[in-house]
C-alpha cells in the first residue's frame, strides 16, 4: 500500500485498468477515516461537456511512470457511482460506492463517514 501523500503526486495522471486501457484521469484520493490510508480515487471520465468523477478502489493498485493501474476493468469503473466534477460525496452515497465493487461497507462506530477526501 502507498501513503496518501505519495498518491497525491499522481493527480492529473492517467488511470488505467489491468489491461492498460485508459479509464480517465486521477482527480483526488479518498482515505479511510479509520486508518487514514488511501482507499478510493476519483477518476475524471466523460466528454468535455459531460465530465463526472467516478470512484474506484485503490486495493491492489500500482503506480508506474505517468499512470495509476487499478484492479478493475474500465467498463466496471465507468459504471461506478459518480459525482459532478465540482460535487461532493454525500454520506448517504458511500454504501453505494462500496456495493458497486462488492466491498463491505461499515461506517464508524458512531456513524461517522468512512471516506474523506485528501
Secondary structure, DSSP 8 states (H G I E B T S, - for coil): ---HHHHHTTTTSEEE-TT--EEEEEEEEEEETTT--EEEEEEEES-GGG-EEEEEE-TT-EEETTEEE-SS-HHHHHTS-EEETT----GGGHHHHHHHTT------TTS--SEEE-
